[in-house]
Amino acid sequence: MDSGYYAACTGLRTQTQALDLIANNLANLGSAGYRAQQTQFQSILAASHSGLLDPLNRAVNNFNVLGGTRLDFSNGNLQTTGNALDLALEGSGFFAVLTRAGIRYTRNGSFQQSSDGKLVTAQGDAVLGEQGPIALPAGEVSISADGTLSVAGALAGKLKIVDLQKAEVTPVGGSYYMAAKAQVSAATDTVLRQGALESANLDATAEIANLITVQRHAEMLARALSTFNSDFNRIATQELARV
């Protein structure tokens, strides 16, 4: 019973973590460039021991635990906006931005020009070029497929677009990601589209279906815990009666 109780507790905690992750995905459905987080489950019942348990105990103990999460790096759909500072990336590249916490990476190309002429994110963080933060003089902005910026026909820099496929990437809120500098390389397979934004790479229908499945598992585990508690109380009462 103890092992079953532990398994149910662990399983319920796992499903709660999965619910939080799905809720975060759904909350970012409208966030440009957001990368879906996916759960990776593993059984807490070691294969080497599974043969030692009878079918009932195997069913009770074979709950899943969260073996980690991974980012889905597939591209989202592009939405045309016509805004010259809305930029979308096709391929594996990420924009680099300078925040107070250091360099972060994003696929959200909803940029704007600050009062001092810098190209910034919606949060006000400087968008980085190959030579540092991008500064734009007054004039019509044109950005080529490789990230080269021109203003009124004059060269104004080139966007820093990086590849994170070989990096250990950590979500740090919204559409921002962090990676070790040594693991970041220049993107070579990415095309920039001016006047467009990339949608979050989420399938809302699949996420909602997953949410329902996880909720059902959580409810089942909660009922199992309730049963275990009732059994514990019954056994404790019987033992006390013998004293």
C-alpha positions in Angstrom: 0.0 0.0 0.0 2.8 2.4 0.8 4.3 2.0 -2.7 0.9 2.6 -4.2 0.3 5.7 -2.1 3.7 7.0 -3.1 3.1 6.3 -6.8 -0.3 8.0 -6.7 1.2 11.1 -5.0 4.0 11.2 -7.5 1.6 10.7 -10.4 -0.7 13.5 -9.2 2.2 15.9 -8.8 3.3 15.0 -12.4 -0.2 15.7 -13.8 -0.3 19.0 -11.9 3.1 20.0 -13.5 1.7 19.0 -16.9 -1.4 21.1 -16.4 0.8 24.1 -15.6 2.8 23.6 -18.8 -0.3 23.2 -20.9 -1.9 26.3 -19.3 1.3 28.3 -20.1 1.1 27.1 -23.7 -2.5 28.2 -24.1 -1.8 31.5 -22.4 0.8 32.2 -25.1 -1.4 31.2 -28.0 -1.4 34.8 -29.2 2.3 35.4 -28.5 4.2 35.9 -31.8 7.1 33.5 -32.1 6.3 31.4 -29.0 7.7 27.9 -29.0 5.4 25.2 -27.5 6.7 23.3 -24.5 6.1 19.6 -24.6 6.1 17.1 -21.7 8.2 14.0 -21.6 6.9 11.3 -19.3 8.7 8.2 -18.0 7.4 5.4 -15.9 8.4 5.3 -12.3 8.3 1.5 -12.4 11.7 0.2 -13.3 11.5 -2.4 -16.1 13.9 -4.7 -14.2 11.3 -4.9 -11.3 8.1 -5.0 -13.2 8.1 -8.8 -13.6 8.2 -9.2 -9.8 4.8 -7.5 -9.3 1.4 -9.0 -9.8 -0.9 -7.3 -12.3 -2.8 -5.3 -9.7 0.3 -3.9 -8.1 1.8 -3.2 -11.5 -1.2 -1.1 -12.4 -1.1 0.8 -9.2 2.6 1.5 -9.3 3.0 2.2 -13.0 2.2 5.9 -12.9 4.2 8.3 -15.0 6.5 11.0 -13.8 7.6 14.1 -15.7 10.9 13.2 -17.3 11.5 16.8 -18.4 10.2 19.2 -21.0 11.4 20.0 -24.5 10.8 22.9 -26.8 9.1 22.3 -30.1 11.3 24.2 -32.6 9.0 23.7 -35.6 8.0 27.0 -37.4 4.6 28.6 -36.8 2.5 30.1 -39.6 3.3 33.6 -40.9 0.8 36.4 -40.7 1.2 39.4 -43.0 0.9 42.7 -41.1 2.4 45.2 -43.6 4.3 46.9 -40.7 7.9 47.6 -41.8 9.3 46.7 -38.4 7.3 43.4 -38.0 9.8 40.7 -38.9 9.3 36.9 -39.2 11.9 34.2 -39.5 11.6 31.1 -41.7 14.1 28.4 -40.6 15.8 27.8 -37.3 17.1 31.3 -36.5 16.3 33.5 -33.5 16.7 37.3 -33.0 19.2 38.3 -30.3 18.1 41.1 -27.9 19.8 42.8 -25.0 17.9 42.8 -21.8 18.8 43.9 -18.3 19.5 40.3 -17.4 21.8 39.8 -20.5 21.4 38.6 -24.0 18.2 36.7 -24.7 16.8 35.1 -27.9 13.4 35.4 -29.5 11.3 34.6 -32.6 8.9 37.4 -31.8 9.8 40.1 -34.4 7.2 42.7 -33.3 9.8 45.5 -33.2 9.5 49.3 -33.0 11.7 52.3 -33.0 12.4 54.0 -29.7 12.5 57.7 -29.1 16.3 57.7 -29.5 16.2 55.8 -32.8 17.0 52.3 -31.5 15.3 49.2 -32.8 13.6 47.6 -29.8 11.2 44.9 -28.7 7.7 45.6 -27.3 9.4 45.4 -23.9 11.9 48.1 -24.8 14.9 45.8 -25.1 17.5 46.6 -27.8 17.5 44.4 -30.8 21.1 43.3 -31.6 22.9 43.6 -34.9 26.2 42.0 -35.7 27.9 45.1 -34.3 25.7 45.7 -31.3 22.3 47.4 -30.8 20.7 48.6 -34.0 20.1 52.3 -34.4 17.9 53.6 -37.2 18.0 57.1 -38.7 14.8 58.7 -39.9 13.5 57.3 -43.2 11.9 54.3 -44.8 13.3 51.1 -43.5 14.0 48.2 -45.8 15.2 44.8 -44.5 16.5 42.1 -46.8 16.0 38.3 -46.5 19.4 38.0 -44.8 18.7 40.7 -42.2 20.5 43.6 -43.8 18.9 46.9 -42.9 18.7 50.0 -45.2 17.2 53.3 -44.4 16.4 55.6 -47.4 18.8 53.4 -49.4 21.7 53.8 -47.0 23.1 50.7 -45.1 22.1 50.7 -41.4 23.5 47.4 -40.2 22.6 43.8 -40.2 20.5 41.9 -37.7 22.1 39.2 -35.5 20.3 36.0 -36.3 21.5 32.9 -34.4 20.9 29.2 -34.5 20.0 27.5 -31.2 19.5 23.9 -32.5 22.6 22.6 -30.7 22.2 24.7 -27.6 20.5 23.9 -24.3 17.6 26.4 -24.4 15.7 27.6 -21.4 12.4 29.6 -21.6 12.6 32.7 -19.4 9.2 34.2 -19.9 6.9 35.1 -22.9 8.8 34.5 -26.1 12.3 35.0 -24.6 14.8 32.2 -24.3 18.3 31.8 -22.8 21.2 29.8 -24.0 24.9 29.5 -23.2 26.9 31.8 -25.5 29.3 29.1 -26.4 26.4 27.0 -27.8 25.1 29.7 -30.1 26.1 29.9 -33.7 25.2 32.1 -36.7 22.0 30.9 -38.5 22.7 29.8 -42.0 19.3 28.4 -43.0 17.0 31.3 -42.1 15.2 33.7 -44.3 13.7 37.0 -42.9 10.3 38.2 -44.0 9.6 41.9 -43.5 6.1 43.0 -42.8 5.0 39.7 -41.2 4.9 38.0 -37.8 5.2 34.3 -36.9 2.3 32.8 -35.0 2.9 30.6 -31.9 3.6 27.1 -33.2 0.7 25.7 -31.2 -2.2 23.5 -32.2 -5.0 24.9 -29.9 -7.2 21.9 -30.5 -4.5 19.4 -29.6 -3.5 21.4 -26.5 -7.1 21.4 -25.3 -7.5 17.7 -25.9 -4.3 17.1 -24.0 -5.6 19.3 -21.2 -8.7 17.2 -20.9 -6.7 14.0 -20.9 -4.3 15.2 -18.1 -7.3 16.5 -16.1 -8.9 13.0 -16.2 -5.6 11.4 -15.1 -5.3 13.8 -12.3 -8.9 13.1 -11.2 -8.3 9.4 -11.3 -5.1 9.8 -9.1 -7.0 12.0 -6.7 -9.6 9.3 -6.3 -6.9 6.7 -5.7 -5.3 8.9 -3.0 -8.7 9.2 -1.3 -9.1 5.4 -1.3 -5.7 5.0 0.2 -6.5 7.5 2.9 -9.7 5.7 3.7 -7.8 2.4 3.9 -5.1 3.9 6.2 -7.7 5.3 8.5 -9.6 2.0 8.7 -6.4 0.0 9.4 -5.3 2.6 12.0 -8.7 2.3 13.7 -8.5 -1.5 13.8 -4.9 -1.4 15.2 -5.9 1.0 17.9 -8.9 -1.1 18.9 -6.5 -4.0 19.6 -4.4 -2.0 22.0 
